[in-house]
Amino acid sequence: MQKIDFKTSGKKLEVSKESNLLRMSIRYEGGIPYKCGGGICGTCVVKIDDGAQNLNKVSKKEVERLGKDLIDQGYRLACQTFVNGDVELNWEENPIRPKRKAAAK
């Protein structure tokens, strides 16, 4: 069994090999935010803190949505990411989510 540590929510799971991060988060209330679940919206961006070597190869959708720089920094789309070993991740900051502008006074 592979272990997923959802550091932002504090949830820890043991899952089968080739389990999808977003699906496990939804099923076991891990807390990863999401909208489309298909690699289009970018809402499910997570930062891999440990265990990146235990994940599937980066998908074409991830490269298109995140770009090489963010992928190199450890960001992945949870909906496109499958676990093949222990992994720790967080989603405290989504680098592709537009920042909210301060209200005008």
C-alpha positions, 0 to 999 in steps of 0.5 A: 500500500502507498501512503498519501499525506495531504499536509494541508488538511492533515488527512493521511491515507493508505491507497492501492498502487496507481491510485489517482490523487484527486479521486482519493481526495474526493473519496476519502475527504482529503480536501484538494479543491477541484472543479472539472477533474479533467486537467482543464481548469487547474483548480486541483494544483498541488505541490509535491513536498516529498515522493515526486519519484513515486508518481506517474510521468507528467502528462501532456495536459499538465505541461500545457496547463502548468508549464515546465517551470511550475512542474520543475518546482514540484507542482502537479494537477491532482486529477492527472497524477497517480501514486506508485509509492509514498507521497506528501503534498499540499495545496496552500498556494495555487500558482495559476489561480488569479490573485484577487485584486484589492477593492478600490476605496 
